[in-house]
Amino acid sequence: MAARKNASPADEGMEEVLSADELKAVSAGEPVENAIHKKRTVVVAEDESVNRMDLVAMLEDNGYEVVGEAANGEEAVELTRKHRPDVVCMDVKMPRMDGIAAAGIICDENIAPVVMLTAFSQPDLVKQATGAGAMAYVTKPYEESKLLPALEVAMGRFSEINDLLDNVESSENRLKETEEQLRKTEEKLKKAEDTLEERKLVDRAKGLLMDKADFSEQGAFRWIQKTSMDQRIPKKRLALAIIAKYGDPKPEVEE
């Protein structure tokens, strides 16, 4: 067998051929072209139209595809359910349904990670947002240096959590399969024990019929088998009856 060559310094400096996301998409069965050129998809929820337009432009300039724009929390939930984006940018203060409530629904349904957009870095709002399941938050005014890393962090955390959930689910399924296999094995063992006990009793009953009722070995077995079938009596119970009738009585214990 040929020895494995050590990696050369040139190999170590090679650029990444496919990114982790591209490899993941290809492993999921997507066409190679789609996986390589696939853009990150975003739903933007912001009730102020000017801010929303600026946010959409910023995202598209940085290679994201905005698949939905919402002006309130209800629209944000509907668009997220419809498009299932890679990430959701959600303003906290919106009419009809605020961003925190909408984020709670999206996160409960595990559709996409949510990045909250807040006017101020208020601890109570941040606590409510994280409690609703938001993966990150960004304060206004929106800046690429703050928004883009937050999006990546949110998507990374979401992916890690789902990988963990998949592993937990897989472990639970394997545990259930193991428990089912154990149950079936126990049933087989119990059946084997019952069969062995029945065989011992039938052999003893057969011997008593040969000894006490002048049966041949084959005749005794056939009689037990036929009587069991004709009278619908289990062989074990029939054997016990024969043993009780023809077997030696147990000696009485002297007081």
C-alpha positions as CSV (number, residue, x, y, z in Angstrom):
1,M,0.0,0.0,0.0
2,A,1.4,3.4,-1.0
3,A,2.3,5.7,1.9
4,R,0.1,8.7,2.4
5,K,1.9,11.9,1.3
6,N,2.3,14.6,3.8
7,A,0.6,17.9,3.0
8,S,2.9,20.4,1.5
9,P,3.1,24.1,2.5
10,A,1.4,24.9,-0.8
11,D,-1.5,22.6,0.1
12,E,-1.9,24.3,3.5
13,G,-2.2,27.7,1.8
14,M,-4.8,26.6,-0.7
15,E,-8.0,28.6,-0.8
16,E,-11.3,27.1,0.3
17,V,-12.9,25.3,-2.7
18,L,-16.4,25.2,-1.4
19,S,-17.8,27.0,1.7
20,A,-19.4,25.1,4.5
21,D,-22.8,26.3,3.4
22,E,-22.1,25.3,-0.2
23,L,-21.1,21.8,0.9
24,K,-24.2,21.5,3.1
25,A,-26.4,22.5,0.2
26,V,-24.7,20.0,-2.1
27,S,-25.0,17.2,0.5
28,A,-28.7,18.0,0.8
29,G,-29.1,17.2,-2.9
30,E,-29.3,20.7,-4.4
31,P,-27.7,21.2,-7.9
32,V,-24.1,22.3,-7.7
33,E,-24.8,25.5,-9.6
34,N,-27.6,26.5,-7.2
35,A,-25.5,25.7,-4.2
36,I,-22.6,27.8,-5.3
37,H,-24.6,30.9,-6.4
38,K,-27.3,30.7,-3.8
39,K,-27.8,34.0,-1.9
40,R,-28.8,34.3,1.7
41,T,-32.5,35.1,1.9
42,V,-34.0,37.7,4.3
43,V,-37.4,38.9,5.4
44,V,-37.3,42.5,6.5
45,A,-39.9,43.8,9.0
46,E,-39.8,47.5,9.6
47,D,-42.9,49.8,9.8
48,E,-41.0,52.9,8.7
49,S,-40.8,52.7,4.9
50,V,-37.7,54.9,4.6
51,N,-35.8,52.8,7.1
52,R,-37.0,49.6,5.5
53,M,-35.9,50.8,2.0
54,D,-32.4,51.7,3.4
55,L,-32.2,48.3,5.1
56,V,-33.2,46.4,2.0
57,A,-30.7,48.3,-0.1
58,M,-27.9,47.6,2.4
59,L,-28.7,43.9,2.5
60,E,-28.9,43.6,-1.3
61,D,-25.7,45.5,-1.7
62,N,-24.0,42.9,0.5
63,G,-25.3,39.9,-1.5
64,Y,-28.5,39.1,0.4
65,E,-31.8,38.4,-1.3
66,V,-34.7,40.1,0.3
67,V,-37.7,37.8,-0.3
68,G,-40.2,39.7,1.8
69,E,-40.9,43.1,3.3
70,A,-43.3,43.6,6.2
71,A,-44.7,46.7,7.8
72,N,-46.0,45.0,10.9
73,G,-45.5,41.8,13.0
74,E,-48.4,39.9,11.5
75,E,-47.0,40.4,7.9
76,A,-43.6,39.4,9.2
77,V,-44.9,36.1,10.5
78,E,-46.9,35.4,7.3
79,L,-43.9,36.2,5.0
80,T,-41.6,34.1,7.1
81,R,-43.9,31.1,7.0
82,K,-44.3,31.6,3.2
83,H,-40.6,32.1,2.2
84,R,-38.8,30.3,5.1
85,P,-35.8,32.7,4.8
86,D,-32.3,32.2,6.1
87,V,-32.8,35.1,8.6
88,V,-35.4,37.7,9.6
89,C,-34.6,41.3,10.4
90,M,-37.3,42.4,12.8
91,D,-38.0,45.9,14.2
92,V,-39.2,45.8,17.9
93,K,-41.8,48.5,17.7
94,M,-44.4,47.8,15.0
95,P,-48.2,48.2,14.7
96,R,-50.8,45.3,15.0
97,M,-48.2,42.9,16.4
98,D,-44.9,44.1,17.8
99,G,-41.6,42.5,16.8
100,I,-41.1,40.6,20.0
101,A,-44.4,38.8,19.7
102,A,-43.8,38.1,16.0
103,A,-40.2,36.8,16.9
104,G,-41.7,34.5,19.5
105,I,-44.0,32.9,17.0
106,I,-41.3,32.5,14.4
107,C,-38.9,31.0,16.9
108,D,-41.5,28.7,18.4
109,E,-42.2,27.3,15.0
110,N,-38.4,27.1,14.4
111,I,-38.6,28.7,10.9
112,A,-35.7,31.0,10.9
113,P,-33.3,33.0,13.2
114,V,-34.5,36.5,14.1
115,V,-32.3,39.6,14.5
116,M,-34.1,42.3,16.4
117,L,-33.7,45.9,15.4
118,T,-34.0,48.4,18.3
119,A,-33.9,52.2,18.6
120,F,-32.1,52.0,22.0
121,S,-30.0,49.3,23.7
122,Q,-32.5,49.0,26.6
123,P,-31.9,46.0,28.9
124,D,-35.6,45.2,29.3
125,L,-36.2,45.1,25.5
126,V,-33.1,43.0,25.0
127,K,-34.2,40.6,27.7
128,Q,-37.7,40.3,26.2
129,A,-36.2,39.8,22.7
130,T,-33.9,37.0,23.8
131,G,-36.7,35.5,25.8
132,A,-38.8,35.4,22.7
133,G,-36.0,33.5,20.9
134,A,-34.1,36.3,19.0
135,M,-30.6,35.2,18.2
136,A,-29.1,38.8,18.1
137,Y,-30.0,42.4,18.1
138,V,-28.8,45.6,16.4
139,T,-29.4,49.2,17.5
140,K,-30.4,51.9,15.1
141,P,-29.1,53.6,13.0
142,Y,-28.3,50.5,10.9
143,E,-24.6,50.1,10.0
144,E,-23.1,47.4,7.9
145,S,-20.4,46.9,10.6
146,K,-23.0,46.0,13.2
147,L,-25.8,44.4,11.1
148,L,-23.9,42.0,8.9
149,P,-22.0,40.3,11.7
150,A,-25.2,40.1,13.7
151,L,-26.9,38.3,10.8
152,E,-24.0,35.8,10.5
153,V,-24.0,35.2,14.3
154,A,-27.8,34.6,14.2
155,M,-27.6,32.2,11.3
156,G,-24.7,30.4,12.9
157,R,-26.4,30.0,16.3
158,F,-29.6,28.9,14.6
159,S,-27.7,26.2,12.6
160,E,-25.9,25.0,15.7
161,I,-29.1,24.7,17.7
162,N,-30.9,22.8,14.9
163,D,-27.9,20.5,14.5
164,L,-28.1,19.9,18.3
165,L,-31.8,19.3,18.1
166,D,-31.3,16.9,15.2
167,N,-28.7,15.0,17.2
168,V,-31.0,14.8,20.2
169,E,-33.8,13.6,18.1
170,S,-31.6,11.0,16.4
171,S,-30.3,9.9,19.8
172,E,-33.9,9.6,21.1
173,N,-34.9,7.6,18.0
174,R,-31.9,5.2,18.5
175,L,-32.9,4.8,22.1
176,K,-36.4,4.0,21.2
177,E,-35.2,1.5,18.6
178,T,-32.9,-0.1,21.2
179,E,-35.7,-0.3,23.8
180,E,-37.9,-1.9,21.2
181,Q,-35.2,-4.4,20.3
182,L,-34.7,-5.1,24.0
183,R,-38.4,-5.7,24.4
184,K,-38.6,-8.1,21.5
185,T,-35.5,-9.9,22.8
186,E,-37.1,-10.2,26.2
187,E,-40.3,-11.6,24.6
188,K,-38.2,-14.1,22.7
189,L,-36.3,-15.1,25.8
190,K,-39.6,-15.5,27.8
191,K,-41.1,-17.6,24.9
192,A,-37.9,-19.7,24.8
193,E,-38.1,-20.3,28.6
194,D,-41.7,-21.2,28.4
195,T,-41.0,-23.6,25.5
196,L,-38.2,-25.2,27.4
197,E,-40.4,-25.6,30.5
198,E,-43.2,-27.1,28.4
199,R,-40.8,-29.5,26.7
200,K,-39.5,-30.7,30.1
201,L,-43.0,-31.3,31.4
202,V,-44.2,-33.0,28.2
203,D,-41.1,-35.3,28.3
204,R,-41.9,-36.2,31.9
205,A,-45.6,-36.8,31.1
206,K,-44.6,-38.9,28.2
207,G,-42.3,-41.0,30.4
208,L,-45.2,-41.5,32.9
209,L,-47.6,-42.7,30.1
210,M,-44.9,-45.1,28.9
211,D,-44.3,-46.4,32.5
212,K,-47.9,-46.3,33.9
213,A,-50.2,-46.7,30.9
214,D,-48.0,-48.9,28.7
215,F,-47.6,-46.4,25.8
216,S,-44.7,-46.5,23.4
217,E,-42.6,-43.3,23.3
218,Q,-44.1,-42.3,20.0
219,G,-47.6,-43.3,21.0
220,A,-47.4,-41.2,24.3
221,F,-46.2,-38.2,22.4
222,R,-49.0,-38.6,19.8
223,W,-51.6,-39.0,22.5
224,I,-50.5,-35.8,24.2
225,Q,-50.3,-33.9,20.9
226,K,-53.8,-35.1,19.7
227,T,-55.5,-34.6,23.0
228,S,-54.1,-31.1,23.3
229,M,-55.4,-30.2,19.8
230,D,-58.8,-32.0,20.1
231,Q,-59.6,-30.7,23.6
232,R,-57.9,-27.3,23.0
233,I,-55.8,-27.8,26.1
234,P,-52.3,-26.4,26.2
235,K,-49.7,-29.1,26.2
236,K,-48.2,-27.7,29.4
237,R,-51.5,-27.9,31.3
238,L,-52.2,-31.4,29.9
239,A,-48.7,-32.6,30.9
240,L,-49.2,-31.2,34.4
241,A,-52.5,-33.2,34.7
242,I,-50.8,-36.4,33.6
243,I,-48.0,-35.8,36.1
244,A,-50.5,-35.1,38.9
245,K,-52.3,-38.4,38.1
246,Y,-49.4,-40.7,37.4
247,G,-46.5,-39.1,39.1
248,D,-45.2,-40.2,42.5
249,P,-46.9,-38.4,45.3
250,K,-44.7,-36.0,47.3
251,P,-43.7,-37.6,50.6
252,E,-45.5,-36.0,53.5
253,V,-43.2,-34.2,55.9
254,E,-43.3,-35.7,59.4
255,E,-44.0,-33.3,62.2
